[in-house]
């Protein structure tokens, strides 16, 4: 799937999951906490595509997320792509094909995304304010790039960066207390896993089972739906059906979460 679809699927997944937790697990979030989690999950749903680099010097090519900070993030994507390809080459088995780039390899595995979520969880838990601010800033910028791709492309990476800075500061001042907010790690990891599920809807699939060998002499076998029902990347099924479905789920879940809170506050004033 393309970047905007991944970001929208992350937002929809977090809102739908929060709705389920609120109604069945009685776990409630404030509107600000809900918004932060949604943005974190949307941004996290873009991170696996950091293994798709472009041409750094000309600011061309690469995944949506790789353009978040212009040539800086493109350079990072180049490094991630080479690292992923190196891990693939070291661990591949006899029947795994030789690859020329690392896209849809290491960053598209469960260990990477779960590990990233745990790492951010621990970082925010133990290092508090500055860790939270850093995570919020990076993820807000990525979410802006994914959810508002056309605007971000026209505005440029500098405006996206400044907008993320302002959003981060305003958001943090409205979060209760000086807690570590380890929930950010859960949202980030969840977004990455949602990304994998989205790519499994395409014909290429994802190496979801790595590092457990799947099939004979295959470490990096990609798992996805059959080609007959696979979603074409960038096709009408993705851009109209899936994005439309994600948008509807996100809106309905947000309404279901926020309307009761608004009504409660209104009734208390009366």
NORURUR-V111259 format. One record per pair of residues at least 6 apart in sequence whose C-alpha atoms are under 6 Angstrom apart, sorted by the first residue. I is the first residue (numbers start at 0). J is the second residue. Records with the same first field share a line. If there is no record, write none. Layout:
# NORURUR-V111259
I=J, J
This chain:
# NORURUR-V111259
0=198, 232
2=63, 145
3=145, 146
4=242
5=44, 194
6=41, 44, 145, 146
8=245
9=40, 41, 44, 190
10=37, 40, 41
11=245, 248, 249
13=37
14=249, 252
15=252
18=252
20=26
21=27
36=186
39=138, 186, 187
40=186, 187, 190
41=142
42=138, 141, 142
43=187, 190, 191
44=190, 191, 194
47=106, 107
49=65, 76
50=76, 79, 80, 102
51=61, 62, 102
52=61, 76, 77
53=59, 60, 61
55=70, 73, 74
58=70
64=141
65=72, 73, 76
67=141, 144, 156
68=156
69=156
80=101
83=101, 105
84=100, 101
91=218
92=216, 217, 218
93=216
94=216, 217
95=217
108=206, 207
112=188, 191
113=188
116=184, 185, 187, 188
119=184
120=181, 184
123=130, 131, 179, 181
124=179, 181
127=179
135=167
136=163, 164, 167
139=163
140=163
144=151
198=204
199=205, 223
200=223, 224, 229, 230
201=229, 230
202=226, 229
204=221, 222, 223
205=221, 222
206=219, 220, 221
212=218
